Amino acid sequence: MSEGSPQPAASTPQPLPQRLRLVPGGGWGAALATLAAAGMAFLAMLSLVAGLAAADLAATWQRDLQGSATVRLSAPDATSLDRVMDVLRRTDGVAAARALAAEDQAALLAPWLGEGAALSDLPIPQLIDVTLAGTGPDVDRLAAALEAASPGTVYDDHGAWRGPLLEAAAAIRNLAIAAVALIAGAAAGITALAARASLAGNAEIVRVVRLIGGRDSFIVRAFVRPLVWRTGLGAGAGAILGAVVLAALPEAGAALGLTIAPGLGSLFSFAAAVAGAGAIIGWAAAQLAVRAALRELP
């Protein structure tokens, strides 16, 4: 080579392109992550909506029970009924009192005795529906006054119903939370399994990338991004499907209490939140799985 000839430039390592594709776009792992995210998001929608609706329904019943009471006359007659009604009208904390008519009491007993049962042949007590004002009356004083007006009269403030109702609502809410936690854990596990399988299937490529200067952070991004995209896509599809199912069955949903609590906004906004949570869970699971697998890779 002559003296005037240009000398070859020393080769310097070039940074890896940021969009270098290391992971194949398809495969069973990617499909599994997408399907798992869709199924888990669908189940999470149903579990959350059912739990929230049950809690909201129980709160409504609790408010209704707190604002009402029932008075029961064991041996009703016109005179004793008048005396009891007079006591209720003069009691502080009682907004209104209404003696149920015979047909109203028959309707209440119909589920047990059947339609058209001859109630006149039965010792049916007289029921009085009481609407409470504020915190209600002094229960002990009112009970004593009712007993004096008509012996055997019972004042029921529905306290025996409120405790079990609140316990049942809390149990349903806790079951919904536990179900969603299990669903999230299962989705994270499947995503992590898919990430590790993808890395194991491309182990030789990972070794080559490391040899030419690729950092583990670059490799993690290359493996996590496709999985997060597929997980988010699946979670969005599953959440929207759940919202469509609930919205398409308004009568059945109302009968089962499957309605969104007023403070949560629209059903599809709730679905978007579930889909976003699914994508975040997929990202976290894939990050942890890929980083752990890279540490184990020789």
Buried (B, 14 or more C-beta within 10 A) or exposed (E): EEEEEEEEEEEEEEEBEEEEEBBEEEBEBBEBBBBBBBBBBBBBBBBBBBBBBBBBBBBEBBEEBBBBBBBBBEEBEEEBBEBBBEBBEEBEBBEEBEBBEEEEBBEEBEEEBEEEBEBEEEEBBBBBBBEBEEEBBEEEEBBEBBBEBBEEBEBBBBEEEBEEBBEEBEEBBEBBEEBBEBBBEBBBEBBBBBBBBBBEBBEEBBEEBBEEEBEBEBBBBBBBBBBBBBBBBBBBBBBBBBBBBBEEEEEEBEEBBBBBBEEBEEBEEBBBBBBBBBBBBBBBBBBBBBBBBBEEBE
